[in-house]
């Protein structure tokens, strides 16, 4: 009798209501596309048309969900906004994944953990982390030389859904990670820097909230991935024409297509470099620091200005 029944315990999880049965039923439930349901929404802050606009196209479970468009409050947090703008413009967020705390926040921006179904080192539209940023800080980093930068200010508050705020590891530890609020979060005031808001596509954020697991640990029923990102307001990927890679845009860049290639992005950065650096590509170090010209309006000296990296950019021209 013992030999006949020894395999019974291992079969119990497969029974209806068992551990594996529940997991399989859950997978079947979430195998289809989640419908994006329209919601009533208005930006929490007054919109300033002079501020830069960035976007992200999002997929969940392999299905295209839509576009989230952000206004960056550069008139209030210029350094924080410039960090996010450049990371979007150079496609660093492409392939990164989004975690969900239902009815609280969406969190993204860790471009060291990428979806292999979206990001590929062989795809010229994907940022070449292996060659351009081989020693990237785990969890992501900013565009600034110290990798993490201080809290700029706490002038804006987490007053409602659609607030774009930095995700940090404590005071003065801002990198590349960000959060989108799904409701008012006063507990984050004075701790996380608010630097923007959702202009359009909050219905996508609201739908993604339903994909988060109720355990509130950030995990999701489907893998949520940033399919593309950039600056400006081009057409969504289904109707957007392929961007030309031959034109060189001046700095700061005008709105770019959702399908800008890495060559165009790197070309724009290199053209803004001092001529003496462009003349000696063989001697260009792996972390050349150049001045970011838009921050001259802050009245800082060149040595103390905001800076960005141009890592082995010449090899892509």
C-alpha positions as CSV (number, residue, x, y, z in Angstrom):
1,X,0.0,0.0,0.0
2,X,2.8,2.4,0.8
3,X,4.5,2.0,-2.6
4,X,1.2,2.5,-4.3
5,X,0.4,5.8,-2.5
6,X,3.9,7.3,-2.3
7,X,3.3,9.5,-5.4
8,X,-0.1,10.8,-4.2
9,X,1.3,13.9,-2.3
10,X,3.1,15.0,-5.4
11,X,-0.1,14.9,-7.4
12,X,-2.1,17.0,-5.0
13,X,-0.9,20.4,-6.3
14,X,-2.2,19.4,-9.7
15,X,-5.7,18.9,-8.4
16,X,-8.3,21.7,-8.8
17,X,-7.4,24.4,-6.3
18,X,-3.9,23.0,-5.9
19,X,-0.8,25.2,-6.2
20,X,0.1,24.4,-9.8
21,X,-3.5,24.3,-10.9
22,X,-4.0,27.9,-9.6
23,X,-0.9,29.1,-11.3
24,X,-2.0,27.5,-14.6
25,X,-5.4,29.0,-14.4
26,X,-3.8,32.4,-13.6
27,X,-1.7,32.1,-16.7
28,X,-4.6,31.3,-18.9
29,X,-6.5,34.3,-17.5
30,X,-3.8,36.7,-18.3
31,X,-2.7,35.3,-21.7
32,X,-4.9,37.7,-23.6
33,X,-4.5,41.4,-24.1
34,X,-5.9,43.6,-21.4
35,X,-8.3,46.2,-22.7
36,X,-7.4,49.8,-22.1
37,X,-10.4,51.4,-20.5
38,X,-10.8,55.2,-20.9
39,X,-10.8,57.1,-17.6
40,X,-11.6,60.7,-16.7
41,X,-8.3,62.5,-16.1
42,X,-6.8,66.0,-16.1
43,X,-3.1,66.8,-15.4
44,X,-2.6,67.7,-11.8
45,X,-0.5,70.8,-12.5
46,X,-1.0,73.7,-14.9
47,X,0.4,72.9,-18.3
48,X,3.3,75.1,-19.5
49,X,3.6,74.7,-23.3
50,X,7.2,75.9,-23.2
51,X,8.3,72.8,-21.2
52,X,9.7,69.8,-23.0
53,X,7.6,66.8,-23.7
54,X,8.7,63.1,-23.7
55,X,6.8,59.9,-24.4
56,X,6.9,56.1,-23.8
57,X,5.2,53.4,-25.8
58,X,4.3,50.5,-23.5
59,X,3.6,46.8,-24.1
60,X,2.1,44.3,-21.6
61,X,2.2,40.6,-22.2
62,X,3.5,41.3,-25.7
63,X,0.5,43.5,-26.6
64,X,0.8,47.2,-27.4
65,X,-1.1,49.1,-24.7
66,X,-0.5,52.7,-25.9
67,X,1.5,55.8,-25.4
68,X,2.1,57.8,-22.2
69,X,3.1,61.4,-22.8
70,X,4.8,63.5,-20.2
71,X,5.3,67.2,-19.6
72,X,8.7,67.8,-17.8
73,X,8.6,70.8,-15.5
74,X,11.9,72.2,-16.6
75,X,10.8,75.6,-15.4
76,X,10.8,74.2,-11.8
77,X,13.3,71.3,-11.8
78,X,15.6,71.9,-14.8
79,X,18.4,69.5,-13.8
80,X,16.0,66.6,-13.0
81,X,14.1,67.2,-16.2
82,X,17.2,67.3,-18.3
83,X,18.3,63.9,-16.9
84,X,15.0,62.3,-17.8
85,X,14.8,64.1,-21.2
86,X,18.2,62.9,-22.3
87,X,17.6,59.3,-21.1
88,X,14.4,59.3,-23.2
89,X,16.0,61.0,-26.2
90,X,18.8,58.5,-26.4
91,X,16.5,55.5,-25.9
92,X,18.0,54.3,-22.7
93,X,14.6,53.3,-21.3
94,X,13.8,51.2,-24.4
95,X,13.4,47.6,-23.2
96,X,13.3,48.4,-19.5
97,X,10.4,47.0,-17.5
98,X,7.7,48.6,-15.4
99,X,6.7,47.4,-11.9
100,X,3.2,48.1,-10.5
101,X,1.9,48.8,-7.0
102,X,-1.9,48.7,-7.7
103,X,-3.6,52.0,-7.0
104,X,-0.4,53.5,-5.8
105,X,2.4,53.9,-8.3
106,X,4.0,52.6,-11.5
107,X,7.8,52.4,-11.2
108,X,10.3,52.2,-14.1
109,X,13.7,53.4,-15.2
110,X,16.0,50.5,-14.3
111,X,17.6,50.1,-17.7
112,X,20.0,47.5,-16.3
113,X,17.2,44.9,-16.3
114,X,15.9,44.7,-19.9
115,X,13.3,42.6,-21.7
116,X,15.2,40.4,-24.2
117,X,12.1,40.3,-26.4
118,X,12.2,44.1,-26.9
119,X,15.9,45.0,-26.4
120,X,18.6,43.5,-28.5
121,X,22.3,44.4,-28.8
122,X,22.0,43.8,-32.6
123,X,19.2,46.2,-33.0
124,X,20.5,49.7,-34.1
125,X,17.4,51.3,-32.5
126,X,18.4,50.0,-29.1
127,X,21.0,51.9,-26.9
128,X,24.3,49.9,-27.1
129,X,24.9,49.5,-23.3
130,X,27.6,46.9,-23.9
131,X,29.9,49.4,-25.7
132,X,28.6,52.8,-24.6
133,X,27.9,52.1,-20.9
134,X,29.7,48.8,-20.0
135,X,30.1,49.7,-16.3
136,X,26.6,50.9,-15.8
137,X,25.6,51.2,-12.1
138,X,23.1,48.4,-11.0
139,X,19.7,49.9,-10.8
140,X,20.5,52.6,-13.4
141,X,22.2,55.9,-13.2
142,X,21.8,59.5,-14.3
143,X,23.5,61.4,-17.1
144,X,25.7,63.3,-14.6
145,X,29.3,62.3,-13.8
146,X,28.6,61.3,-10.2
147,X,26.0,58.8,-11.5
148,X,23.5,59.8,-8.8
149,X,22.6,63.5,-8.2
150,X,21.1,65.5,-5.3
151,X,17.4,66.3,-4.7
152,X,16.9,69.5,-6.7
153,X,13.8,70.8,-4.8
154,X,10.5,69.7,-3.4
155,X,8.4,72.6,-4.8
156,X,5.9,70.3,-6.5
157,X,3.8,67.9,-4.4
158,X,2.2,64.5,-5.0
159,X,-1.3,66.0,-5.2
160,X,-3.0,63.4,-7.3
161,X,-2.8,60.8,-10.1
162,X,-0.4,61.4,-13.0
163,X,2.4,62.9,-11.0
164,X,5.9,62.1,-12.5
165,X,8.4,61.8,-9.6
166,X,11.9,60.4,-9.0
167,X,12.4,57.1,-7.3
168,X,15.4,57.1,-5.0
169,X,17.3,55.1,-2.5
170,X,17.2,57.9,0.1
171,X,18.1,61.6,0.2
172,X,20.2,62.8,-2.8
173,X,20.3,59.5,-4.6
174,X,18.5,60.3,-7.9
175,X,19.4,58.2,-10.9
176,X,17.3,57.0,-13.8
177,X,14.3,55.4,-11.9
178,X,11.0,57.2,-11.8
179,X,7.4,56.7,-10.6
180,X,4.0,57.7,-11.9
181,X,1.4,58.2,-9.2
182,X,-2.0,56.6,-9.4
183,X,-3.5,58.7,-6.6
184,X,-2.5,61.4,-4.1
185,X,0.7,60.4,-2.2
186,X,1.4,63.0,0.5
187,X,3.8,60.6,2.3
188,X,6.3,61.1,-0.6
189,X,6.3,64.9,-0.3
190,X,9.7,66.2,0.8
191,X,11.3,62.8,0.0
192,X,10.9,62.4,-3.8
193,X,11.4,65.1,-6.3
194,X,8.3,65.8,-8.5
195,X,9.5,66.9,-12.0
196,X,6.6,66.4,-14.3
197,X,3.2,65.0,-15.1
198,X,1.3,62.8,-17.5
199,X,-0.2,64.9,-20.3
200,X,-1.9,62.1,-22.3
201,X,-2.3,58.3,-21.9
202,X,-3.2,58.1,-18.2
203,X,-5.8,55.5,-19.3
204,X,-2.7,53.3,-20.0
205,X,-1.4,53.9,-16.5
206,X,-4.8,53.1,-15.0
207,X,-5.0,49.9,-17.0
208,X,-1.5,48.8,-16.0
209,X,-2.5,49.3,-12.4
210,X,-4.9,46.3,-12.8
211,X,-2.1,44.1,-13.9
212,X,-0.2,44.5,-10.7
213,X,-0.4,41.7,-8.2
214,X,-2.4,42.4,-5.0
215,X,0.6,41.5,-2.9
216,X,1.8,45.1,-3.5
217,X,5.4,43.8,-4.1
218,X,5.8,45.4,-7.6
219,X,5.3,42.1,-9.5
220,X,2.8,41.9,-12.4
221,X,0.6,39.3,-14.0
222,X,2.1,40.2,-17.4
223,X,5.5,41.6,-18.3
224,X,5.2,45.3,-18.9
225,X,7.9,46.8,-21.1
226,X,8.8,50.1,-22.6
227,X,8.8,49.5,-26.3
228,X,10.1,52.9,-27.4
229,X,10.7,56.3,-25.9
230,X,11.8,59.7,-27.0
231,X,11.4,63.4,-27.0
232,X,8.6,65.4,-28.6
233,X,5.2,64.1,-29.9
234,X,5.6,62.0,-33.0
235,X,2.9,59.6,-34.2
236,X,2.4,56.3,-32.5
237,X,4.5,53.4,-33.8
238,X,1.7,51.9,-35.9
239,X,1.5,54.9,-38.2
240,X,4.8,56.6,-37.7
241,X,7.1,56.6,-40.8
242,X,10.6,55.3,-40.4
243,X,12.9,58.2,-39.3
244,X,15.7,59.3,-41.5
245,X,19.2,58.7,-40.1
246,X,21.0,61.1,-42.3
247,X,19.9,64.4,-40.8
248,X,21.8,65.8,-37.9
249,X,19.8,67.8,-35.4
250,X,21.1,70.8,-33.5
251,X,21.2,70.9,-29.7
252,X,18.7,71.1,-28.1
253,X,17.0,68.7,-30.4
254,X,13.5,69.2,-31.9
255,X,10.9,66.6,-31.5
256,X,12.2,63.3,-32.8
257,X,10.4,60.2,-34.2
258,X,9.6,57.2,-32.1
259,X,11.9,55.2,-34.4
260,X,15.1,57.4,-34.3
261,X,18.1,55.1,-34.7
262,X,21.0,55.0,-32.3
263,X,23.3,56.5,-35.1
264,X,21.1,59.6,-35.2
265,X,21.1,60.0,-31.5
266,X,24.8,59.5,-31.1
267,X,25.5,61.9,-34.1
268,X,23.5,64.6,-32.3
269,X,25.5,64.2,-29.2
270,X,28.9,64.2,-31.0
271,X,28.0,67.2,-33.0
272,X,27.6,69.1,-29.8
273,X,31.0,68.1,-28.6
274,X,34.0,70.6,-28.7
275,X,35.8,70.3,-32.0
276,X,39.1,69.2,-30.3
277,X,37.4,66.1,-29.0
278,X,35.9,65.3,-32.4
279,X,39.3,65.7,-34.1
280,X,40.9,62.9,-32.0
281,X,38.6,59.9,-31.9
282,X,41.4,57.5,-31.1
283,X,42.2,59.3,-27.9
284,X,38.6,59.7,-26.8
285,X,38.3,58.1,-23.3
286,X,35.5,55.8,-22.3
287,X,33.9,58.6,-20.3
288,X,34.5,61.9,-21.9
289,X,32.6,64.7,-20.1
290,X,31.2,67.5,-22.1
291,X,29.2,70.6,-21.2
292,X,25.5,70.5,-21.8
293,X,24.8,73.9,-23.3
294,X,21.1,74.4,-22.3
295,X,22.2,74.7,-18.7
296,X,24.2,77.9,-19.4
297,X,20.9,79.6,-18.4
298,X,21.5,78.5,-14.9
299,X,24.4,81.0,-14.6
300,X,26.9,78.3,-13.6
301,X,30.6,78.4,-14.6
302,X,31.7,75.8,-17.2
303,X,33.5,73.8,-14.6
304,X,30.5,73.5,-12.4
305,X,27.8,73.2,-15.1
306,X,25.7,70.2,-15.7
307,X,27.6,67.6,-17.8
308,X,26.8,64.5,-19.8
309,X,28.8,61.5,-21.0
310,X,29.9,60.8,-24.6
311,X,31.2,57.3,-24.4
312,X,33.1,56.0,-27.5
313,X,30.6,57.9,-29.6
314,X,33.0,58.4,-32.6
315,X,33.0,54.7,-33.5
316,X,29.3,55.0,-34.5
317,X,29.9,57.8,-37.1
